[in-house]
Amino acid sequence: MPAGYAHAYQVVEASRMMGTLSGGFERFFQHMGTPTDHTGDQPPFIPDFPRMQAAAQQHRMKFLPEHRWDVQE
């Protein structure tokens, strides 16, 4: 996704996510996450929203809390 385009994803059940990042976007996750050397099973990481918001601002990102998903059944 090119910088400057609004986009979203929706988590509908607990899962693991893997992505390929480029252009420095991975630094956002470094700033919002917490260091670990644990590689086995561990509880899910649930980021603190103020910390996530601060990391987003560092990387010229913004969250769109007013976004609503169209529900189609």
Protein Blocks (a to p, Z undefined) as FASTA:
>chain_A
ZZhiacddddfbdcddddddeehlmmmmmmmmccdfbfbdcddddddfklmmmmmmmnop
acdfkbccdddZZ
